Amino acid sequence: MARFELTGHDQYRIDKAREELAKASELDLSDDRAMARTIGRLEVALQQLLEMLDEDGTS
């Protein structure tokens, strides 16, 4: 059980973060540009998840 209530938007952000993580595991490590894009997407996903936690005052 979650420590706080998740909104539909929160669940969407969590699902998208999981998708980005799954895509990163399939990344061709020899493609520098793809790696840079993926790192950027993972940074955004992590930032959004942290903001979601901060909204609740848990961090």
Residue pairs with C-beta under 8 A, 6 or more apart in sequence:
3 58
4 56
4 58
6 14
10 52
13 45
13 48
13 49
13 52
14 49
16 45
17 45
17 46
17 48
17 49
20 38
20 41
20 42
20 45
21 42
21 45
23 38
23 41
24 38
24 41
24 42
27 34
27 35
27 38
28 34
29 35
50 59
53 59
